């Protein structure tokens, strides 16, 4: 069973049969009306987020919210911000990025061109981090980064590459601890309370809508980074997503997932070798 970090402090919500029935009907309605599939997301996480959404929309029950969802097209974009988790920071978990520099980049240097997939990119912090890392390692000019998410609002923010300056101190510390040979300030300009990241980085990033629940593989990759996304899926959807990553990766390509995630119970576990086990960094086996 998945453990949602949103539920770690408060434990599981008490059972609510009516709410559970409404939840099943609600996610079916979202899928049928808007073609977004949350039917295999971890129930504990969905319940927490939808209870918060009820307050925002002034509804007492999911049935009331479902009625508005089906008959008012303006509701769904706002609801999507509740259904998807937009929590990220640049160079989050610095040892992960340091491991990329030390264990993955030397192999990536052997390719004449590179494709990298940042799946579930949220508001873009990891995609921009990846671009900066690859620039610092001399690989960005031959790389195309695909940054994907299902939330259109998040993708717009990601593509803008603009972050509040009060977040930059934390980003800078993460960047330094990732083994960076440059200063993060080399990659952005500050203006009017925001940091705007270098548009030359953006030339190598494609921001696009993609659902791990319903969509297919779209290119062959040398590296896939999907961190802190699988924890919000149930076992079946985790398995589907990992299968997509396996299919997308080239022979001996690399996969990075979140620190609380694992391939251990996936049908695709045997297709990957542990490269840096403590940091959930894997390499696709040559015969997979």
Secondary structure, 3 states (H helix, E strand, C coil): CCCCHHHCCCCCCCCCHHHHHHHHHHHHHHHHHHCCCCCCECHHHHHHHHHHHHHHHCCCCHHHHHHHHHHCHHHHHHHHHHHCCCCCCCCCCHHHHHHHHHHHHHHHCCCCCEEEEEECCCCCHHHHHHHHHHHHCCCHHHEEEEEEECCHHHHHHHHHCEEEHHHHHHHHHHHHHCCCCCCHHHHEEEECCEEEECHHHHCCEEEEECCCCCCCCCCCEEEEEECCCHHHECHHHHHHHHHHHHHHEEEEEEEEECCCCCCCCCCCHHHEEEEEHHHCEEEECCCC
